[in-house]
Amino acid sequence: MELSRRSFLAGSAAIAALGPLTQAESSSALTVGQVLDRIKANVGMPWMTQTVDNVIAGGLDTPVNGIATTMMATLDVLQRSAKAGRNMVVTHESTYFSHQDTTDELTNDPTFRFKRDFCKEHGVAVFHFHDHWHRRKPDGIAVGMARETGWDSHLVPGTEREFAFENRTVLQLARELQSHLRLRTLRVLGDPEMPVKRALASWGYVSLTPGLPYIARDDIDALVVGETREWELVEYVQDQIASGKRKALIVIGHVSSEQAGMKYCAEWLRSFITEVPIDFIPADEPFWRPDEPVAGGGRTR
């Protein structure tokens, strides 16, 4: 389930009431290493030697009181996880601001040190789960996003990210995404009334390649992405349209474009880890519009 803020407070009080683990309890508790062993046994593919999927904070012997899955381990997510007693965070994207989670150049950076020290002080372990979650069959992010958008019934057979529609326009697709994913800052390029028979989703970041080959396909009317460079793929689609092609690009934001895949990850983890509670803690959509009311920090939910 998705953990509400009220549940966070209740969980925090419950953990505080239990007090710290005794040495005997700690030695018999589920550890981060044991969780990783089960993930490796259930992901359905050999574990790669070259991967970003590593423990970023904490250690393999850290006792696990509860697990939170999230799209991005922002400090806010880590704070909410710790408050709820979910001291192992399984994040799809990086913790320390780069895909590889390298920190050599951040040693003296106060924001990095604050985040690192928070994890140490609160016993929070973080596992970066990106490569294998994408490469499993089917792709865990693609499964979650197809379900969350309501487009799973439109999947083209034999694909994970292509969708066929009978009667949709670009505007209708954009509004469906906005509604189902609760988006604030979605952006659309193309004629809003253009019919869309087939759309392809590239969840997360997409570069010019493979973005260009995707939208260049004659059978693809619209490409949905999390984020992309405006001087590359955005310009290419603009030029396609100016040359007379009927194309559209929908940009929904990186966090929002993969978030539901980590919601599904919590469900997947619960199928083989039963000793501790497992919940999905969403990362907030980072941007807000100046024409909407926002709470502190830009958070609206």
N, C-alpha and C positions, 0 to 999 in steps of 0.2 A: 504494500500500500504506500501511498504518498503521505509523508509525515506532515501533519498540520502544525502551525505554530503553537496551538494549545497543547497538542501532543508533546511537542518539544519541552514545554514547561513541566508537564506532568512527568515526563520521562526523566527530566533533570532532578526533580524532587525525589523520585523513586530511587535513582542511583545514589543520591546523597544519603538517603535513609539506609541504604544497604551498607554504606561505608566501604573502605578499601578492601580488596581481596587479601585474605591471609596468605601466608607462604604456601600452605598446603593447598588452598583453593587455587592459587596462582599456578602451581605446578601441574594441576590437572585440567586447567582451563584450555579451551580452544585457543590456539596461537595463530599469528599471522602466517607462519610457515605452513601450518596444517591447512589453512584456508587456501593458500596458493597451491598446495599439492592437490587439493580437490578441484580447483579451477583447471589445473593442467590435465587432470584425469578426465574432466568432463567437457573440455572445450572442443574435442573432436579432431584435433590435429597435433602433430608433433610440436613441441615447444621450440621456438627459434632461438638460435644462439645470439644473433644480432637483432635486438628489439628494444623498444623504449618501455616495454612492459616490465617494470621493476618496482621494488619497494623504494619510495622516495623519502619517506619519513618513518621513524620507528625502526624496528628490527624484526627478524623472523620469529624471535622468541617472545614478542610482545603479546600478552594475553588479550584476547578479544572479548569485549563485553557486548558489542553489538556492531553491526555493519551498516554503513550508508553508501549507496551508490549515487553518483552525481555526474553531470556532464563536465563540470569544471570545478576543481578544488580551490575556489576562491577562499579568501580568509573568512568571509561571511559564512560560506558553507561549512568550513571547518569549525567555526564557532558554534553554529547551530547543531552540528553533529555532536560535538563534545557536550553541549548542554543537554542533548537528548540521550547521552550515554552510548552513542554509536562511535566508538573510538577507533574503528577501522574504516577508512574512507576509500572506496573503489572509484576512481575518477577516470573518465575517458580521456580528458585532455590534461595538459601538464599542470604541475603545481607551482613551479618556479619560472614561469614566463617564457619558456622556450620548449620546443617539442622534445628536445633531448633532456630537459630538466638539468642542464649544466649550470653550475653555480659559481665557478671559479671567479668570474668577473663581478659577482654580487657580494663578495665576502663582507665588504664594508657598507653595503647599501642598507639603510635603516628599515625599509619596507620588507626586504628579504629577511633580515635578521628578526624582525618582529614576528613574521609568519613562521619562520623556523623555530623560534623560541616558544611560540604558542604551542606548536605540536609537541615539543619536548616537555613543556610544563604540564600539559594536559594529557600526556600519554597517547597522543593521536598518531596512528600509523596511516600512511597513505600509499596505496598501490595504484600505479599508472597502468590502466588496462585499455590499450588502444589497438595495437596491431592484431592480436589474436581475436579480439571481439569482432573486428572487421573481417578477418580472414576465415572465421568459422563458417560453416555452411548450415543454414543461411546466415548471412551477415547480421549480427545482432542489432546493429544500428538500423539497418534497413527494415528489419522485422518490426521494431518498435515504432519507427516513423510511419510505415505504411498503416499500421493499426491506429496510431494517434490521429493521423490526418483523415481517417475514414476511407482511404483509398485502397485498402487491401483487397476489396472486391473488384477493383479496376486493374489489378496487376496483370500485365501481359504474361501468359504462360511461358515458363522457362526463364523469366527474368526476376530480378529483385527490386528494380528501381524504375521500371518503365510501366506507364499507366495508360490505358486506353479509355476514351470517353465517347459517348454517343452524342451528347448535346451540352457542350460546355464552351464558354467564352473565356478569354484571358481574365477578365474582371471577375467572373464567377469562380474560377480556380483560385484567384488571389484572395477573394473573400472567404472561401472555404478554408484556406490555410490560415488566414487571420483569425477566424472563429475557432477552429479546432485547436490551434496551437497558442491561442491567446496572445497574438503578436501586437506590438505597438509600432514597430518601425519598419515594416515590410516595404520594399521598393519594387516597382514594376517598370519594365521597359517593353514597349510595344503597344499596338492598338488594343484598347480594352474590349472592343467588340469582336476581335478576331476569333473565329472558331478554333478550338483545340481538339484534335482527334487523338493525338498521342503526346504525352509529356514524359520527360526523363528527369529524374531527380539525382543530383550529385550532392548528397548531404555533406555538410561541413565545408571545408575550403576546396575550391577547384581552381587550378591554374589554367593557363591558356591551352595547355595539353594535359588532360584530355578534354577540357571544356570546348575547345574549337571543334574537334571531331564530333562531339556529341551534338551540338546545335547545328553543325553543317549537314547532318544527315537529312535527307529529303523527307523521311517519315516522321521526324521530330518537329513539332510545332512550337513547343515551349520547353525551356530548361529551367528547373528549379534548383537553386544553389543556396548554400549557407552564406558564403562570402567569396568574393573574387576581386581581382585588381581592375580598377576602372580604366586603366590605360591599355589593358589587354582584352579580356573577354567582353567587357561592357562595350568597349569601342568596336570590337568585331561585330557584335550583334547590332549596334547602331548602324554600321556600314552595311550589314546584310539587309536591314530594313530600308535604308536609303537606296540600295540597289534594286529594290522591288520585291524582295523576299518577304514572306509572311512568317515572321518569327517573333518570339517573346522570351524575355528573361525575367524571372521572379527571384529576388534576393531577400531571404528571410532572416539572415543573421546566423552566425556560426553556432552559438549556444542553442538557439531555438531549433536549428535544423538537425541536431543530433540528440537533443535532450531526451526524447521519448525512447531512444535506444537504450539509455541507461535506466530508465524506468522499467523497461523490459528486463534489463540485466538483474535487477533486484528480484524479479519473479523467477528468473533462471537460477540464481544463487539459492533461493529458498527450496529449490527442488533437490538439493543435495547437502545443504547446510541447515540443520534444524536446532542446534544447541543454543543459538543466540538470535535475537531479533534482527531482521534485515529490512531496511526501508529505503525508499528513493527520496532523496532530498534535492529538489531542483535548484539549479543555479539561476539567479535572477537574470532576465534579459537586461543587458548592461545599459542600453540607451533609452531615452525617453524623449517625447515630443514637447516642444514649448507650449503647445495648445491644449495639453491635458493636465489635470491635477495629478501631482505626484507626492508621495510621502518622502521622508528623509532618505537621502542616498539614491533617490530615483526609483525606489521600490514601490510597486503598485499592488503586489500580492505577497 
